[in-house]
């Protein structure tokens, strides 16, 4: 079965403000993903700029079919 990661996150922007997400899910290629790698993935995937701190919370790897089939665009 394929793996996905379910997690909450908080992102602070260096020019002020921030965003957060709860119960966010992303496909992962293996059985686990490090928090810093996951943070980079979120920032890149959401095309965020001026990112300061990223906090990953309540991370759980789950068995679930991947949602992206076309390489992630």
C-alpha atoms as one frame of an Amber mdcrd trajectory, in Angstrom:
protein
   0.000   0.000   0.000   1.179   3.523  -0.694   1.977   5.952   2.127   0.753
   9.459   2.844   1.577  11.745   5.720  -1.174  13.474   7.701  -0.090  16.489
   9.766  -0.768  19.989  11.015   1.525  22.877  10.150   2.208  26.517  10.953
   4.165  28.775   8.616   5.408  32.240   9.538   6.308  34.697   6.801   9.413
  36.855   7.152   7.433  39.947   6.101   4.666  39.310   8.667   1.641  37.056
   8.931   1.394  33.342   8.490  -0.776  30.396   7.557  -1.685  27.126   9.199
  -3.269  23.873   8.172  -4.863  21.026  10.086  -5.196  17.450   8.913  -3.179
  18.205   5.761  -2.257  15.120   3.708   0.540  14.624   1.200   1.808  11.644
  -0.777   5.265  10.455   0.261   7.574   8.159  -1.690   8.681   5.963   1.237
   7.649   4.859   4.707   8.528   8.126   6.492   9.584  11.720   5.917  11.672
  14.019   8.129  10.029  17.211   9.403  12.517  19.482   7.591  11.982  17.602
   4.313   8.210  17.843   4.793   8.479  21.584   5.496  10.461  22.078   2.261
   7.881  20.016   0.370   4.973  22.166   1.642   6.703  25.454   0.831   7.686
  24.277  -2.656   4.334  22.623  -3.429   2.336  25.667  -2.328   4.824  28.004
  -4.073   5.206  30.150  -0.976   7.640  33.064  -0.831   9.191  34.973   2.072
   8.878  31.953   4.401  10.355  32.265   7.869   9.714  29.436  10.339   7.806
  26.238   9.508   6.500  24.008  12.285   5.238  20.471  11.654   2.849  19.123
  14.304   0.944  15.878  14.914   2.619  14.021  12.033   1.343  10.521  11.280
   2.209   8.286   8.338  -0.829   6.440   7.029  -1.435   3.778   4.404  -3.552
   5.373   1.728  -3.545   5.428  -2.049  -1.607   8.355  -3.543  -3.808  11.120
  -4.925  -1.361  12.460  -7.521  -0.810  10.201 -10.474   0.786  12.623 -12.932
   4.056  13.505 -11.226   2.772  16.283  -8.990   1.815  19.289 -11.080
